[in-house]
Each structure stands twice: as structure tokens, then as C-alpha cells.
């Protein structure tokens, strides 16, 4: 009987502990985004070769046009 009483008390305490919710943090200031710096670096790393290709595109087109005019 002593073991059953202990089990019942333990279950009751666990139930009360689970019912308690932690206090939410104050919402005066929104949290600052933490992933912004990493996202910017990743975006810049991906965008760099695209920008380089766009910068060279005009020169490549001019060379192709000159080659086409030079051919009989």
C-alpha cells in the first residue's frame, strides 16, 4: 500500500508540473534575426558568378558579331 500511495503522489506531482507553463518573454522589443548574415553571405556567393557572366555577356556578343561579319 505504501508503494501505491507513493506512485499516486508522484503521478500527481508530475501532472501538476506538466500543467505549469513557463512565463513568456517580454514582447516589448522583437528579437533580432540571427540568420540574416549567413543568408547574405550565401546569396552573395551564389550571385557572384551570375553577375560576372552578365558583365562578360556584352563582350562575348560583340566578338560573335564581329566573327559573323568576318566570315564570307
CHARMM internal coordinates of N, CA and C (Angstrom, degrees):
IC EDIT
DIST 1 N 1 CA 1.4500
DIST 1 CA 1 C 1.5272
ANGL 1 N 1 CA 1 C 110.27
DIST 1 C 2 N 1.2883
ANGL 1 CA 1 C 2 N 116.32
DIHE 1 N 1 CA 1 C 2 N -37.34
DIST 2 N 2 CA 1.4557
ANGL 1 C 2 N 2 CA 120.72
DIHE 1 CA 1 C 2 N 2 CA 179.82
DIST 2 CA 2 C 1.5293
ANGL 2 N 2 CA 2 C 110.23
DIHE 1 C 2 N 2 CA 2 C -61.10
DIST 2 C 3 N 1.3189
ANGL 2 CA 2 C 3 N 116.88
DIHE 2 N 2 CA 2 C 3 N -39.42
DIST 3 N 3 CA 1.4649
ANGL 2 C 3 N 3 CA 121.76
DIHE 2 CA 2 C 3 N 3 CA 179.81
DIST 3 CA 3 C 1.5308
ANGL 3 N 3 CA 3 C 110.23
DIHE 2 C 3 N 3 CA 3 C -67.54
DIST 3 C 4 N 1.3117
ANGL 3 CA 3 C 4 N 118.55
DIHE 3 N 3 CA 3 C 4 N -39.28
DIST 4 N 4 CA 1.4562
ANGL 3 C 4 N 4 CA 122.28
DIHE 3 CA 3 C 4 N 4 CA 179.41
DIST 4 CA 4 C 1.5338
ANGL 4 N 4 CA 4 C 110.30
DIHE 3 C 4 N 4 CA 4 C -65.69
DIST 4 C 5 N 1.3252
ANGL 4 CA 4 C 5 N 117.33
DIHE 4 N 4 CA 4 C 5 N -39.81
DIST 5 N 5 CA 1.4599
ANGL 4 C 5 N 5 CA 121.75
DIHE 4 CA 4 C 5 N 5 CA 178.45
DIST 5 CA 5 C 1.5247
ANGL 5 N 5 CA 5 C 110.46
DIHE 4 C 5 N 5 CA 5 C -64.59
DIST 5 C 6 N 1.3189
ANGL 5 CA 5 C 6 N 116.75
DIHE 5 N 5 CA 5 C 6 N -43.15
DIST 6 N 6 CA 1.4636
ANGL 5 C 6 N 6 CA 121.11
DIHE 5 CA 5 C 6 N 6 CA 178.38
DIST 6 CA 6 C 1.5362
ANGL 6 N 6 CA 6 C 110.58
DIHE 5 C 6 N 6 CA 6 C -62.72
DIST 6 C 7 N 1.3158
ANGL 6 CA 6 C 7 N 115.98
DIHE 6 N 6 CA 6 C 7 N -42.85
DIST 7 N 7 CA 1.4621
ANGL 6 C 7 N 7 CA 120.01
DIHE 6 CA 6 C 7 N 7 CA 179.81
DIST 7 CA 7 C 1.5280
ANGL 7 N 7 CA 7 C 110.95
DIHE 6 C 7 N 7 CA 7 C -63.33
DIST 7 C 8 N 1.3297
ANGL 7 CA 7 C 8 N 116.36
DIHE 7 N 7 CA 7 C 8 N -41.19
DIST 8 N 8 CA 1.4565
ANGL 7 C 8 N 8 CA 120.39
DIHE 7 CA 7 C 8 N 8 CA 179.69
DIST 8 CA 8 C 1.5249
ANGL 8 N 8 CA 8 C 110.70
DIHE 7 C 8 N 8 CA 8 C -65.92
DIST 8 C 9 N 1.3228
ANGL 8 CA 8 C 9 N 117.67
DIHE 8 N 8 CA 8 C 9 N -42.56
DIST 9 N 9 CA 1.4614
ANGL 8 C 9 N 9 CA 121.26
DIHE 8 CA 8 C 9 N 9 CA 178.50
DIST 9 CA 9 C 1.5293
ANGL 9 N 9 CA 9 C 111.04
DIHE 8 C 9 N 9 CA 9 C -64.94
DIST 9 C 10 N 1.3138
ANGL 9 CA 9 C 10 N 116.19
DIHE 9 N 9 CA 9 C 10 N -41.92
DIST 10 N 10 CA 1.4547
ANGL 9 C 10 N 10 CA 120.58
DIHE 9 CA 9 C 10 N 10 CA 179.38
DIST 10 CA 10 C 1.5357
ANGL 10 N 10 CA 10 C 110.51
DIHE 9 C 10 N 10 CA 10 C -63.42
DIST 10 C 11 N 1.3242
ANGL 10 CA 10 C 11 N 116.57
DIHE 10 N 10 CA 10 C 11 N -43.27
DIST 11 N 11 CA 1.4620
ANGL 10 C 11 N 11 CA 120.80
DIHE 10 CA 10 C 11 N 11 CA 178.40
DIST 11 CA 11 C 1.5283
ANGL 11 N 11 CA 11 C 110.39
DIHE 10 C 11 N 11 CA 11 C -63.49
DIST 11 C 12 N 1.3200
ANGL 11 CA 11 C 12 N 117.26
DIHE 11 N 11 CA 11 C 12 N -39.92
DIST 12 N 12 CA 1.4611
ANGL 11 C 12 N 12 CA 121.17
DIHE 11 CA 11 C 12 N 12 CA 178.48
DIST 12 CA 12 C 1.5202
ANGL 12 N 12 CA 12 C 111.76
DIHE 11 C 12 N 12 CA 12 C -64.87
DIST 12 C 13 N 1.3160
ANGL 12 CA 12 C 13 N 117.17
DIHE 12 N 12 CA 12 C 13 N -42.97
DIST 13 N 13 CA 1.4616
ANGL 12 C 13 N 13 CA 120.73
DIHE 12 CA 12 C 13 N 13 CA 178.86
DIST 13 CA 13 C 1.5302
ANGL 13 N 13 CA 13 C 111.43
DIHE 12 C 13 N 13 CA 13 C -65.97
DIST 13 C 14 N 1.3140
ANGL 13 CA 13 C 14 N 115.38
DIHE 13 N 13 CA 13 C 14 N -38.61
DIST 14 N 14 CA 1.4647
ANGL 13 C 14 N 14 CA 118.86
DIHE 13 CA 13 C 14 N 14 CA 178.18
DIST 14 CA 14 C 1.5308
ANGL 14 N 14 CA 14 C 110.10
DIHE 13 C 14 N 14 CA 14 C -66.10
DIST 14 C 15 N 1.3085
ANGL 14 CA 14 C 15 N 117.25
DIHE 14 N 14 CA 14 C 15 N -37.97
DIST 15 N 15 CA 1.4611
ANGL 14 C 15 N 15 CA 121.03
DIHE 14 CA 14 C 15 N 15 CA 178.12
DIST 15 CA 15 C 1.5145
ANGL 15 N 15 CA 15 C 111.36
DIHE 14 C 15 N 15 CA 15 C -64.92
DIST 15 C 16 N 1.3184
ANGL 15 CA 15 C 16 N 116.62
DIHE 15 N 15 CA 15 C 16 N -41.30
DIST 16 N 16 CA 1.4688
ANGL 15 C 16 N 16 CA 119.82
DIHE 15 CA 15 C 16 N 16 CA 177.74
DIST 16 CA 16 C 1.5243
ANGL 16 N 16 CA 16 C 111.09
DIHE 15 C 16 N 16 CA 16 C -67.16
DIST 16 C 17 N 1.3151
ANGL 16 CA 16 C 17 N 115.94
DIHE 16 N 16 CA 16 C 17 N -38.19
DIST 17 N 17 CA 1.4656
ANGL 16 C 17 N 17 CA 119.69
DIHE 16 CA 16 C 17 N 17 CA 179.35
DIST 17 CA 17 C 1.5158
ANGL 17 N 17 CA 17 C 111.46
DIHE 16 C 17 N 17 CA 17 C -66.43
DIST 17 C 18 N 1.3178
ANGL 17 CA 17 C 18 N 117.04
DIHE 17 N 17 CA 17 C 18 N -36.26
DIST 18 N 18 CA 1.4535
ANGL 17 C 18 N 18 CA 120.40
DIHE 17 CA 17 C 18 N 18 CA 179.93
DIST 18 CA 18 C 1.5262
ANGL 18 N 18 CA 18 C 111.50
DIHE 17 C 18 N 18 CA 18 C -73.44
DIST 18 C 19 N 1.3219
ANGL 18 CA 18 C 19 N 117.17
DIHE 18 N 18 CA 18 C 19 N -25.64
DIST 19 N 19 CA 1.4623
ANGL 18 C 19 N 19 CA 120.65
DIHE 18 CA 18 C 19 N 19 CA -178.55
DIST 19 CA 19 C 1.5229
ANGL 19 N 19 CA 19 C 111.80
DIHE 18 C 19 N 19 CA 19 C -77.93
DIST 19 C 20 N 1.3094
ANGL 19 CA 19 C 20 N 118.44
DIHE 19 N 19 CA 19 C 20 N -19.58
DIST 20 N 20 CA 1.4608
ANGL 19 C 20 N 20 CA 121.81
DIHE 19 CA 19 C 20 N 20 CA -179.81
DIST 20 CA 20 C 1.5288
ANGL 20 N 20 CA 20 C 109.06
DIHE 19 C 20 N 20 CA 20 C -76.92
DIST 20 C 21 N 1.3132
ANGL 20 CA 20 C 21 N 115.74
DIHE 20 N 20 CA 20 C 21 N 128.67
DIST 21 N 21 CA 1.4592
ANGL 20 C 21 N 21 CA 120.16
DIHE 20 CA 20 C 21 N 21 CA 178.93
DIST 21 CA 21 C 1.5187
ANGL 21 N 21 CA 21 C 108.66
DIHE 20 C 21 N 21 CA 21 C -102.34
DIST 21 C 22 N 1.3111
ANGL 21 CA 21 C 22 N 117.93
DIHE 21 N 21 CA 21 C 22 N 143.03
DIST 22 N 22 CA 1.4619
ANGL 21 C 22 N 22 CA 118.93
DIHE 21 CA 21 C 22 N 22 CA 177.17
DIST 22 CA 22 C 1.5279
ANGL 22 N 22 CA 22 C 110.52
DIHE 21 C 22 N 22 CA 22 C -68.76
DIST 22 C 23 N 1.3004
ANGL 22 CA 22 C 23 N 116.38
DIHE 22 N 22 CA 22 C 23 N 151.25
DIST 23 N 23 CA 1.4492
ANGL 22 C 23 N 23 CA 121.01
DIHE 22 CA 22 C 23 N 23 CA -179.24
DIST 23 CA 23 C 1.5272
ANGL 23 N 23 CA 23 C 109.19
DIHE 22 C 23 N 23 CA 23 C -72.49
DIST 23 C 24 N 1.3283
ANGL 23 CA 23 C 24 N 117.64
DIHE 23 N 23 CA 23 C 24 N 129.60
DIST 24 N 24 CA 1.4715
ANGL 23 C 24 N 24 CA 119.24
DIHE 23 CA 23 C 24 N 24 CA -178.72
DIST 24 CA 24 C 1.5293
ANGL 24 N 24 CA 24 C 110.64
DIHE 23 C 24 N 24 CA 24 C -68.05
DIST 24 C 25 N 1.3187
ANGL 24 CA 24 C 25 N 117.85
DIHE 24 N 24 CA 24 C 25 N 152.00
DIST 25 N 25 CA 1.4615
ANGL 24 C 25 N 25 CA 120.14
DIHE 24 CA 24 C 25 N 25 CA 178.87
DIST 25 CA 25 C 1.5237
ANGL 25 N 25 CA 25 C 109.94
DIHE 24 C 25 N 25 CA 25 C -69.34
DIST 25 C 26 N 1.3075
ANGL 25 CA 25 C 26 N 117.30
DIHE 25 N 25 CA 25 C 26 N 156.63
DIST 26 N 26 CA 1.4706
ANGL 25 C 26 N 26 CA 119.66
DIHE 25 CA 25 C 26 N 26 CA 178.84
DIST 26 CA 26 C 1.5269
ANGL 26 N 26 CA 26 C 110.14
DIHE 25 C 26 N 26 CA 26 C -63.74
DIST 26 C 27 N 1.3278
ANGL 26 CA 26 C 27 N 116.10
DIHE 26 N 26 CA 26 C 27 N 143.39
DIST 27 N 27 CA 1.4616
ANGL 26 C 27 N 27 CA 121.25
DIHE 26 CA 26 C 27 N 27 CA -175.60
DIST 27 CA 27 C 1.5237
ANGL 27 N 27 CA 27 C 112.00
DIHE 26 C 27 N 27 CA 27 C -106.18
DIST 27 C 28 N 1.3288
ANGL 27 CA 27 C 28 N 118.30
DIHE 27 N 27 CA 27 C 28 N 24.87
DIST 28 N 28 CA 1.4595
ANGL 27 C 28 N 28 CA 120.68
DIHE 27 CA 27 C 28 N 28 CA 179.85
DIST 28 CA 28 C 1.5229
ANGL 28 N 28 CA 28 C 111.14
DIHE 27 C 28 N 28 CA 28 C -64.40
DIST 28 C 29 N 1.3173
ANGL 28 CA 28 C 29 N 117.67
DIHE 28 N 28 CA 28 C 29 N -48.55
DIST 29 N 29 CA 1.4612
ANGL 28 C 29 N 29 CA 122.59
DIHE 28 CA 28 C 29 N 29 CA -179.27
DIST 29 CA 29 C 1.5243
ANGL 29 N 29 CA 29 C 108.78
DIHE 28 C 29 N 29 CA 29 C -114.54
DIST 29 C 30 N 1.3220
ANGL 29 CA 29 C 30 N 117.80
DIHE 29 N 29 CA 29 C 30 N 129.45
DIST 30 N 30 CA 1.4690
ANGL 29 C 30 N 30 CA 118.81
DIHE 29 CA 29 C 30 N 30 CA 177.00
DIST 30 CA 30 C 1.5237
ANGL 30 N 30 CA 30 C 109.67
DIHE 29 C 30 N 30 CA 30 C -68.75
DIST 30 C 31 N 1.3141
ANGL 30 CA 30 C 31 N 118.31
DIHE 30 N 30 CA 30 C 31 N 148.94
DIST 31 N 31 CA 1.4644
ANGL 30 C 31 N 31 CA 119.96
DIHE 30 CA 30 C 31 N 31 CA 179.68
DIST 31 CA 31 C 1.5289
ANGL 31 N 31 CA 31 C 110.69
DIHE 30 C 31 N 31 CA 31 C -67.87
DIST 31 C 32 N 1.3221
ANGL 31 CA 31 C 32 N 115.19
DIHE 31 N 31 CA 31 C 32 N 147.11
DIST 32 N 32 CA 1.4558
ANGL 31 C 32 N 32 CA 119.82
DIHE 31 CA 31 C 32 N 32 CA 179.03
DIST 32 CA 32 C 1.5215
ANGL 32 N 32 CA 32 C 109.49
DIHE 31 C 32 N 32 CA 32 C -79.14
DIST 32 C 33 N 1.3266
ANGL 32 CA 32 C 33 N 118.19
DIHE 32 N 32 CA 32 C 33 N 139.39
DIST 33 N 33 CA 1.4724
ANGL 32 C 33 N 33 CA 119.88
DIHE 32 CA 32 C 33 N 33 CA 178.73
DIST 33 CA 33 C 1.5233
ANGL 33 N 33 CA 33 C 110.41
DIHE 32 C 33 N 33 CA 33 C -65.06
DIST 33 C 34 N 1.3195
ANGL 33 CA 33 C 34 N 116.20
DIHE 33 N 33 CA 33 C 34 N 136.28
DIST 34 N 34 CA 1.4549
ANGL 33 C 34 N 34 CA 120.52
DIHE 33 CA 33 C 34 N 34 CA -176.85
DIST 34 CA 34 C 1.5238
ANGL 34 N 34 CA 34 C 111.46
DIHE 33 C 34 N 34 CA 34 C -101.19
DIST 34 C 35 N 1.3058
ANGL 34 CA 34 C 35 N 118.38
DIHE 34 N 34 CA 34 C 35 N -20.30
DIST 35 N 35 CA 1.4479
ANGL 34 C 35 N 35 CA 120.88
DIHE 34 CA 34 C 35 N 35 CA -175.88
DIST 35 CA 35 C 1.5247
ANGL 35 N 35 CA 35 C 112.30
DIHE 34 C 35 N 35 CA 35 C -92.19
DIST 35 C 36 N 1.3085
ANGL 35 CA 35 C 36 N 118.65
DIHE 35 N 35 CA 35 C 36 N 1.40
DIST 36 N 36 CA 1.4630
ANGL 35 C 36 N 36 CA 121.04
DIHE 35 CA 35 C 36 N 36 CA -175.43
DIST 36 CA 36 C 1.5211
ANGL 36 N 36 CA 36 C 111.73
DIHE 35 C 36 N 36 CA 36 C -63.55
DIST 36 C 37 N 1.3223
ANGL 36 CA 36 C 37 N 118.37
DIHE 36 N 36 CA 36 C 37 N -43.09
DIST 37 N 37 CA 1.4586
ANGL 36 C 37 N 37 CA 120.72
DIHE 36 CA 36 C 37 N 37 CA -178.02
DIST 37 CA 37 C 1.5179
ANGL 37 N 37 CA 37 C 111.22
DIHE 36 C 37 N 37 CA 37 C -65.79
DIST 37 C 38 N 1.3099
ANGL 37 CA 37 C 38 N 117.69
DIHE 37 N 37 CA 37 C 38 N -43.94
DIST 38 N 38 CA 1.4659
ANGL 37 C 38 N 38 CA 121.08
DIHE 37 CA 37 C 38 N 38 CA -179.90
DIST 38 CA 38 C 1.5140
ANGL 38 N 38 CA 38 C 110.29
DIHE 37 C 38 N 38 CA 38 C -66.02
DIST 38 C 39 N 1.3134
ANGL 38 CA 38 C 39 N 117.79
DIHE 38 N 38 CA 38 C 39 N -38.90
DIST 39 N 39 CA 1.4603
ANGL 38 C 39 N 39 CA 121.33
DIHE 38 CA 38 C 39 N 39 CA -179.69
DIST 39 CA 39 C 1.5203
ANGL 39 N 39 CA 39 C 110.32
DIHE 38 C 39 N 39 CA 39 C -66.61
DIST 39 C 40 N 1.3112
ANGL 39 CA 39 C 40 N 117.80
DIHE 39 N 39 CA 39 C 40 N -36.64
DIST 40 N 40 CA 1.4572
ANGL 39 C 40 N 40 CA 121.60
DIHE 39 CA 39 C 40 N 40 CA 179.32
DIST 40 CA 40 C 1.5201
ANGL 40 N 40 CA 40 C 110.35
DIHE 39 C 40 N 40 CA 40 C -67.02
DIST 40 C 41 N 1.3240
ANGL 40 CA 40 C 41 N 117.24
DIHE 40 N 40 CA 40 C 41 N -43.86
DIST 41 N 41 CA 1.4636
ANGL 40 C 41 N 41 CA 120.59
DIHE 40 CA 40 C 41 N 41 CA 179.03
DIST 41 CA 41 C 1.5250
ANGL 41 N 41 CA 41 C 110.75
DIHE 40 C 41 N 41 CA 41 C -62.50
DIST 41 C 42 N 1.3025
ANGL 41 CA 41 C 42 N 117.06
DIHE 41 N 41 CA 41 C 42 N -42.95
DIST 42 N 42 CA 1.4582
ANGL 41 C 42 N 42 CA 120.87
DIHE 41 CA 41 C 42 N 42 CA -179.98
DIST 42 CA 42 C 1.5195
ANGL 42 N 42 CA 42 C 110.34
DIHE 41 C 42 N 42 CA 42 C -64.99
DIST 42 C 43 N 1.3318
ANGL 42 CA 42 C 43 N 116.70
DIHE 42 N 42 CA 42 C 43 N -44.15
DIST 43 N 43 CA 1.4627
ANGL 42 C 43 N 43 CA 120.35
DIHE 42 CA 42 C 43 N 43 CA 179.00
DIST 43 CA 43 C 1.5206
ANGL 43 N 43 CA 43 C 110.65
DIHE 42 C 43 N 43 CA 43 C -61.48
DIST 43 C 44 N 1.3321
ANGL 43 CA 43 C 44 N 117.25
DIHE 43 N 43 CA 43 C 44 N -44.19
DIST 44 N 44 CA 1.4613
ANGL 43 C 44 N 44 CA 120.71
DIHE 43 CA 43 C 44 N 44 CA -179.92
DIST 44 CA 44 C 1.5243
ANGL 44 N 44 CA 44 C 111.34
DIHE 43 C 44 N 44 CA 44 C -64.08
DIST 44 C 45 N 1.3273
ANGL 44 CA 44 C 45 N 117.11
DIHE 44 N 44 CA 44 C 45 N -38.51
DIST 45 N 45 CA 1.4610
ANGL 44 C 45 N 45 CA 120.90
DIHE 44 CA 44 C 45 N 45 CA 179.31
DIST 45 CA 45 C 1.5159
ANGL 45 N 45 CA 45 C 111.03
DIHE 44 C 45 N 45 CA 45 C -65.10
DIST 45 C 46 N 1.3038
ANGL 45 CA 45 C 46 N 117.05
DIHE 45 N 45 CA 45 C 46 N -38.80
DIST 46 N 46 CA 1.4655
ANGL 45 C 46 N 46 CA 120.92
DIHE 45 CA 45 C 46 N 46 CA 179.26
DIST 46 CA 46 C 1.5295
ANGL 46 N 46 CA 46 C 110.54
DIHE 45 C 46 N 46 CA 46 C -74.47
DIST 46 C 47 N 1.3108
ANGL 46 CA 46 C 47 N 117.76
DIHE 46 N 46 CA 46 C 47 N -37.66
DIST 47 N 47 CA 1.4634
ANGL 46 C 47 N 47 CA 122.14
DIHE 46 CA 46 C 47 N 47 CA -174.27
DIST 47 CA 47 C 1.5277
ANGL 47 N 47 CA 47 C 112.54
DIHE 46 C 47 N 47 CA 47 C -77.24
DIST 47 C 48 N 1.3245
ANGL 47 CA 47 C 48 N 119.75
DIHE 47 N 47 CA 47 C 48 N -24.92
DIST 48 N 48 CA 1.4673
ANGL 47 C 48 N 48 CA 122.66
DIHE 47 CA 47 C 48 N 48 CA -175.22
DIST 48 CA 48 C 1.5331
ANGL 48 N 48 CA 48 C 112.91
DIHE 47 C 48 N 48 CA 48 C -56.92
DIST 48 C 49 N 1.3411
ANGL 48 CA 48 C 49 N 120.28
DIHE 48 N 48 CA 48 C 49 N -50.96
DIST 49 N 49 CA 1.4655
ANGL 48 C 49 N 49 CA 118.24
DIHE 48 CA 48 C 49 N 49 CA -179.98
DIST 49 CA 49 C 1.5371
ANGL 49 N 49 CA 49 C 112.91
DIHE 48 C 49 N 49 CA 49 C -65.45
DIST 49 C 50 N 1.3059
ANGL 49 CA 49 C 50 N 117.06
DIHE 49 N 49 CA 49 C 50 N -30.43
DIST 50 N 50 CA 1.4686
ANGL 49 C 50 N 50 CA 120.68
DIHE 49 CA 49 C 50 N 50 CA 178.53
DIST 50 CA 50 C 1.5244
ANGL 50 N 50 CA 50 C 109.54
DIHE 49 C 50 N 50 CA 50 C -66.87
DIST 50 C 51 N 1.3304
ANGL 50 CA 50 C 51 N 117.16
DIHE 50 N 50 CA 50 C 51 N -44.62
DIST 51 N 51 CA 1.4626
ANGL 50 C 51 N 51 CA 121.24
DIHE 50 CA 50 C 51 N 51 CA 178.37
DIST 51 CA 51 C 1.5262
ANGL 51 N 51 CA 51 C 111.01
DIHE 50 C 51 N 51 CA 51 C -63.84
DIST 51 C 52 N 1.3227
ANGL 51 CA 51 C 52 N 116.41
DIHE 51 N 51 CA 51 C 52 N -39.36
DIST 52 N 52 CA 1.4699
ANGL 51 C 52 N 52 CA 120.52
DIHE 51 CA 51 C 52 N 52 CA 179.36
DIST 52 CA 52 C 1.5311
ANGL 52 N 52 CA 52 C 110.41
DIHE 51 C 52 N 52 CA 52 C -63.90
DIST 52 C 53 N 1.3183
ANGL 52 CA 52 C 53 N 116.52
DIHE 52 N 52 CA 52 C 53 N -42.37
DIST 53 N 53 CA 1.4589
ANGL 52 C 53 N 53 CA 120.30
DIHE 52 CA 52 C 53 N 53 CA 179.46
DIST 53 CA 53 C 1.5247
ANGL 53 N 53 CA 53 C 111.09
DIHE 52 C 53 N 53 CA 53 C -65.57
DIST 53 C 54 N 1.3158
ANGL 53 CA 53 C 54 N 117.46
DIHE 53 N 53 CA 53 C 54 N -38.84
DIST 54 N 54 CA 1.4650
ANGL 53 C 54 N 54 CA 119.92
DIHE 53 CA 53 C 54 N 54 CA 178.55
DIST 54 CA 54 C 1.5219
ANGL 54 N 54 CA 54 C 111.35
DIHE 53 C 54 N 54 CA 54 C -66.76
DIST 54 C 55 N 1.3357
ANGL 54 CA 54 C 55 N 117.63
DIHE 54 N 54 CA 54 C 55 N -33.54
DIST 55 N 55 CA 1.4587
ANGL 54 C 55 N 55 CA 121.12
DIHE 54 CA 54 C 55 N 55 CA 179.34
DIST 55 CA 55 C 1.5255
ANGL 55 N 55 CA 55 C 111.10
DIHE 54 C 55 N 55 CA 55 C -68.77
DIST 55 C 56 N 1.3018
ANGL 55 CA 55 C 56 N 118.48
DIHE 55 N 55 CA 55 C 56 N -32.26
DIST 56 N 56 CA 1.4616
ANGL 55 C 56 N 56 CA 123.03
DIHE 55 CA 55 C 56 N 56 CA -177.88
DIST 56 CA 56 C 1.5218
ANGL 56 N 56 CA 56 C 111.65
DIHE 55 C 56 N 56 CA 56 C -87.55
DIST 56 C 57 N 1.3020
ANGL 56 CA 56 C 57 N 117.91
DIHE 56 N 56 CA 56 C 57 N -17.07
DIST 57 N 57 CA 1.4663
ANGL 56 C 57 N 57 CA 122.41
DIHE 56 CA 56 C 57 N 57 CA -173.67
DIST 57 CA 57 C 1.5294
ANGL 57 N 57 CA 57 C 112.57
DIHE 56 C 57 N 57 CA 57 C -56.44
DIST 57 C 58 N 1.3117
ANGL 57 CA 57 C 58 N 118.50
DIHE 57 N 57 CA 57 C 58 N -42.62
DIST 58 N 58 CA 1.4554
ANGL 57 C 58 N 58 CA 121.77
DIHE 57 CA 57 C 58 N 58 CA -178.42
DIST 58 CA 58 C 1.5270
ANGL 58 N 58 CA 58 C 110.81
DIHE 57 C 58 N 58 CA 58 C -64.26
DIST 58 C 59 N 1.3477
ANGL 58 CA 58 C 59 N 117.42
DIHE 58 N 58 CA 58 C 59 N -42.92
DIST 59 N 59 CA 1.4645
ANGL 58 C 59 N 59 CA 120.69
DIHE 58 CA 58 C 59 N 59 CA 179.27
DIST 59 CA 59 C 1.5269
ANGL 59 N 59 CA 59 C 111.15
DIHE 58 C 59 N 59 CA 59 C -63.92
DIST 59 C 60 N 1.3129
ANGL 59 CA 59 C 60 N 116.62
DIHE 59 N 59 CA 59 C 60 N -40.12
DIST 60 N 60 CA 1.4623
ANGL 59 C 60 N 60 CA 120.69
DIHE 59 CA 59 C 60 N 60 CA 179.49
DIST 60 CA 60 C 1.5210
ANGL 60 N 60 CA 60 C 110.33
DIHE 59 C 60 N 60 CA 60 C -64.95
DIST 60 C 61 N 1.3121
ANGL 60 CA 60 C 61 N 117.53
DIHE 60 N 60 CA 60 C 61 N -39.89
DIST 61 N 61 CA 1.4621
ANGL 60 C 61 N 61 CA 121.28
DIHE 60 CA 60 C 61 N 61 CA 179.31
DIST 61 CA 61 C 1.5245
ANGL 61 N 61 CA 61 C 110.96
DIHE 60 C 61 N 61 CA 61 C -66.08
DIST 61 C 62 N 1.3396
ANGL 61 CA 61 C 62 N 117.04
DIHE 61 N 61 CA 61 C 62 N -41.48
DIST 62 N 62 CA 1.4612
ANGL 61 C 62 N 62 CA 120.13
DIHE 61 CA 61 C 62 N 62 CA 177.75
DIST 62 CA 62 C 1.5247
ANGL 62 N 62 CA 62 C 110.96
DIHE 61 C 62 N 62 CA 62 C -62.25
DIST 62 C 63 N 1.3260
ANGL 62 CA 62 C 63 N 117.60
DIHE 62 N 62 CA 62 C 63 N -41.92
DIST 63 N 63 CA 1.4669
ANGL 62 C 63 N 63 CA 121.50
DIHE 62 CA 62 C 63 N 63 CA 178.96
DIST 63 CA 63 C 1.5276
ANGL 63 N 63 CA 63 C 110.58
DIHE 62 C 63 N 63 CA 63 C -64.83
DIST 63 C 64 N 1.3109
ANGL 63 CA 63 C 64 N 117.41
DIHE 63 N 63 CA 63 C 64 N -39.87
DIST 64 N 64 CA 1.4643
ANGL 63 C 64 N 64 CA 120.36
DIHE 63 CA 63 C 64 N 64 CA 178.94
DIST 64 CA 64 C 1.5202
ANGL 64 N 64 CA 64 C 110.79
DIHE 63 C 64 N 64 CA 64 C -66.37
DIST 64 C 65 N 1.3243
ANGL 64 CA 64 C 65 N 117.62
DIHE 64 N 64 CA 64 C 65 N -39.86
DIST 65 N 65 CA 1.4543
ANGL 64 C 65 N 65 CA 120.97
DIHE 64 CA 64 C 65 N 65 CA 178.37
DIST 65 CA 65 C 1.5366
ANGL 65 N 65 CA 65 C 110.80
DIHE 64 C 65 N 65 CA 65 C -65.78
DIST 65 C 66 N 1.3346
ANGL 65 CA 65 C 66 N 116.05
DIHE 65 N 65 CA 65 C 66 N -40.49
DIST 66 N 66 CA 1.4786
ANGL 65 C 66 N 66 CA 119.70
DIHE 65 CA 65 C 66 N 66 CA 179.26
DIST 66 CA 66 C 1.5147
ANGL 66 N 66 CA 66 C 109.92
DIHE 65 C 66 N 66 CA 66 C -64.97
DIST 66 C 67 N 1.3269
ANGL 66 CA 66 C 67 N 118.14
DIHE 66 N 66 CA 66 C 67 N -40.76
DIST 67 N 67 CA 1.4677
ANGL 66 C 67 N 67 CA 122.03
DIHE 66 CA 66 C 67 N 67 CA 177.72
DIST 67 CA 67 C 1.5255
ANGL 67 N 67 CA 67 C 110.77
DIHE 66 C 67 N 67 CA 67 C -63.31
DIST 67 C 68 N 1.3068
ANGL 67 CA 67 C 68 N 116.90
DIHE 67 N 67 CA 67 C 68 N -40.56
DIST 68 N 68 CA 1.4524
ANGL 67 C 68 N 68 CA 121.23
DIHE 67 CA 67 C 68 N 68 CA -178.86
DIST 68 CA 68 C 1.5275
ANGL 68 N 68 CA 68 C 110.82
DIHE 67 C 68 N 68 CA 68 C -66.53
DIST 68 C 69 N 1.3276
ANGL 68 CA 68 C 69 N 118.29
DIHE 68 N 68 CA 68 C 69 N -37.23
DIST 69 N 69 CA 1.4553
ANGL 68 C 69 N 69 CA 122.01
DIHE 68 CA 68 C 69 N 69 CA 178.44
DIST 69 CA 69 C 1.5237
ANGL 69 N 69 CA 69 C 111.27
DIHE 68 C 69 N 69 CA 69 C -71.66
DIST 69 C 70 N 1.3274
ANGL 69 CA 69 C 70 N 116.93
DIHE 69 N 69 CA 69 C 70 N -32.91
DIST 70 N 70 CA 1.4700
ANGL 69 C 70 N 70 CA 121.31
DIHE 69 CA 69 C 70 N 70 CA -177.94
DIST 70 CA 70 C 1.5156
ANGL 70 N 70 CA 70 C 111.87
DIHE 69 C 70 N 70 CA 70 C -73.08
DIST 70 C 71 N 1.2909
ANGL 70 CA 70 C 71 N 119.25
DIHE 70 N 70 CA 70 C 71 N -24.63
DIST 71 N 71 CA 1.4648
ANGL 70 C 71 N 71 CA 122.48
DIHE 70 CA 70 C 71 N 71 CA -179.13
DIST 71 CA 71 C 1.5203
ANGL 71 N 71 CA 71 C 109.55
DIHE 70 C 71 N 71 CA 71 C -77.57
DIST 71 C 72 N 1.3620
ANGL 71 CA 71 C 72 N 117.46
DIHE 71 N 71 CA 71 C 72 N 135.97
DIST 72 N 72 CA 1.4661
ANGL 71 C 72 N 72 CA 120.02
DIHE 71 CA 71 C 72 N 72 CA 179.86
DIST 72 CA 72 C 1.5033
ANGL 72 N 72 CA 72 C 113.48
DIHE 71 C 72 N 72 CA 72 C -76.27
END
COOR INIT
IC SEED 1 N 1 CA 1 C
IC BUILD
